[in-house]
Structures are given as structure tokens and as C-alpha cells.
Amino acid sequence: MKPAARRPLLLLCALASAAAFSILLIAPPPLAAHLSSLLLAFPASPYAGSPKLVFLLAGQSNMAGRGVAPPPPLPPPFRPHPRVLRLAASRRWVVAAPPLHADIDTHKACGLGPAMPFAHRLLLHAAAADSDTDLVLGLVPSAVGGTRIWMWAKGEPLYEAAVARARAAVAAGGGTLGAVLWFQGESDTIELDDATAYGGRMERLVNDLRADLGIPNLLVIQVGLASGEGNYTDIVREAQRNIKLPNVILVDAIGLPLRDDQLHLSTEAQLQLGDMLGQAFLKYNSSMDSRQ
């Protein structure tokens, strides 16, 4: 647990990140493009105009990724693939390459997260099944480190920015939204009030996303916490397990290896988690197909 004296500073940093994120995403496209170009330059993709299976990546630092890159070359599940794209802060489709949140979670040093291994798992499945060999995946990074779930409520900058990005990702025939990948809650373990309110806030978030994106049965895959910043991790984990909404799946990260800070997932853990998320999505799709 972080020292109590640092908590207001951490929250202020999270609020600053959220504000910067919302400016990039809500700004007119020319201004957003200019702002994001000051951060990093990303290669365009020949598949930018292709229909995509889109995934919204939301939450806090363990979704944004704090895994440390090993010496080159990167493990295959983290490497770029021409059919795995990322929606940059400028809302331009580019080849996905870690760190995926480099121009989103701009107040922290981003690293390796679960989304690239997740995408590779889906591509491997499509290749093995000899189906959807032209599958193009679109990842929409929206996570910001240090954020509490109330900061993701409808009307808050993070929520509105994430919804705007999801809409932009599927606009004009750009694809379909396959799921929201949600990994958040570590910061809600600090205060008892936040921890006990977590379940209700999460259910409202899911309902609001489904209503605003016009997808009543939108799949949400939430990650069960592997760690927490405070003493109330068990309360938040219990709330995650007790979400009663349909099409909300829990993938539990408990037991995955952590970095030395005992808060962030290690590179190995992010690789495992991405594979677990991919398997959960494929299992859900298989079960839905069998019902039709």
C-alpha cells in the first residue's frame, strides 16, 4: 500500500491524465492530430480502411500496461502484426505496437499490457480454424493509470472520451465492437466507501456504455484484481464476482506474478492475462454460436 501522504498527489496525477486524455479525444480532429503528433509518430496501416473487430481497452494502469519490455526481440505475442491495428489519440488507425497507450496515458511511462497477446490469441485461433483468415482487429486504448471507478461514470471526461473513441472506431463501416476489456479497481481499494460502492458503480458503467453505444448485449470482460493500492482489495474483488448483469465475464488475475511494487503485473503476467482474455472471448463466441 502506498503511504497515505502520497494518495492526494496520485489522485491529482490521475485527474491530470484524465484531463489530458479528454482534450486529445474531444478536440477537433486537426487539433487532436497535432497534439498527438507531438507525442509519437505511428506508422499507418494498409488495413486502416478494412472492417475490423473492435475492442475498447479501458481501466487503469494494468490495462494500459506497466510490463517492462525484455531485451529485443519482443516475445511474439507482443510483436506488431499487420492485421492488428490501434486507434491513435488522433483517431487514426495505425499498426498496433507496444506501448499501446503511449499517447493516451501520457502522464505515466507505459509498457507492455494484455491487449497485444489478446489480439494474437484471436488471430491464432482464426488461422487454426481456417476461418476469418482476413480478420482485422482494432484496439482502442482508453485506460488511464491511477483512476477510480467514479472517474469513469457517465458525464465524466474519461467516460465521454472512451465512448467517443469507440464510436469513432466503428463509424462509417469501420467495424463492429466485439467487447470492452476492463481492468480497473486497484485505486478503489484505498477508501472503504469506494470499495463498498464498487459493484453498483460498475453495473451503472456497463449499463451506460451499452445504452450510449447502442449495443444492449455488449460483452464486457472484466479482470478480477490481482493486487490493490489499499486494504480493501477483497471487497472490490467480491464486488467484481457478484456483478449480476448478463454478458459480463470475469477473468481472474489473482495469482499472476507482480512486479516488485506488488501492484503492477509483470511482463510474464500480462502475456498470460492477454491469452486468458482471448480464451474467454473465444469461449463466449462459441457458446453464442451454439445457441443460434
Stockholm file with secondary structure:
# STOCKHOLM 1.0

chainA/1-292         MKPAARRPLLLLCALASAAAFSILLIAPPPLAAHLSSLLLAFPASPYAGSPKLVFLLAGQSNMAGRGVAPPPPLPPPFRPHPRVLRLAASRRWVVAAPPLHADIDTHKACGLGPAMPFAHRLLLHAAAADSDTDLVLGLVPSAVGGTRIWMWAKGEPLYEAAVARARAAVAAGGGTLGAVLWFQGESDTIELDDATAYGGRMERLVNDLRADLGIPNLLVIQVGLASGEGNYTDIVREAQRNIKLPNVILVDAIGLPLRDDQLHLSTEAQLQLGDMLGQAFLKYNSSMDSRQ
#=GR chainA/1-292 SS CCCGGGHHHHHHHHHHHHHHHHHHHHSCHHHHHHHHHTTCCCCBCTTTTSCEEEEEEEESHHHHCCBCCCSSSCCGGGSCCTTEEEECTTSCEEECCSCTTTTTSTTSCCCBCSHHHHHHHHHHHHHHTTCCTTCCEEEEECCCTTCCGGGGSTTSHHHHHHHHHHHHHHGGGTEEEEEEEEECCGGGGSSHHHHHHHHHHHHHHHHHHHHHHTCTTCCEEEEECSCCSSSCHHHHHHHHHTCCCTTEEEEECTTSCBCTTSSSBCHHHHHHHHHHHHHHHHHHHHHHHHHC
#=GC SS_cons         CCCGGGHHHHHHHHHHHHHHHHHHHHSCHHHHHHHHHTTCCCCBCTTTTSCEEEEEEEESHHHHCCBCCCSSSCCGGGSCCTTEEEECTTSCEEECCSCTTTTTSTTSCCCBCSHHHHHHHHHHHHHHTTCCTTCCEEEEECCCTTCCGGGGSTTSHHHHHHHHHHHHHHGGGTEEEEEEEEECCGGGGSSHHHHHHHHHHHHHHHHHHHHHHTCTTCCEEEEECSCCSSSCHHHHHHHHHTCCCTTEEEEECTTSCBCTTSSSBCHHHHHHHHHHHHHHHHHHHHHHHHHC
//
